Amino acid sequence: MKTFEDRSDGGMTITDNQLQIHLASDEAYALWQWLSARKDAFQAHAHKEKLELEIRLYQQDLDHLEDLKAAIPDLHERGPIVKVLDVPREAVSERALQLLKNYQIEYHIHPMLEGDDVYAQG
């Protein structure tokens, strides 16, 4: 679950699991404007979708799968097993970044998302 916190400098921090994004006040304001301009589309989409809980199990959590299936009878598995790959930023070429964008593969640069070279497909 994402949490949003105001920062003393007027910016904000968004946290989701182990990912944390810090926005300066002008960035937070730009995000607010962008979201506000699309408010009707977001609301229309939210009402069309039924609320669901998505559970992401990592390799170390797969031992719990049968217990979860027993506790949640309507639980359905979907999609293939996901791999999470890590690499030092300096080892990633511009060509590699372009391939990630072309293939629409989600990636994040830690500890913060930086610049225009970040693509997230959700």
NORQUIZI-V577857 format. One record per helix or strand. SS is the DSSP state (helix for helix, strand for strand). FROM is the first residue (numbers start at 1). LEN is the number of residues. Records with the same first field share a line. If there is no record, write none. Layout:
SS=FROM-LEN  FROM-LEN
This chain:
strand=2-5  12-5  19-5
helix=25-13  39-10  59-13  89-3  94-9
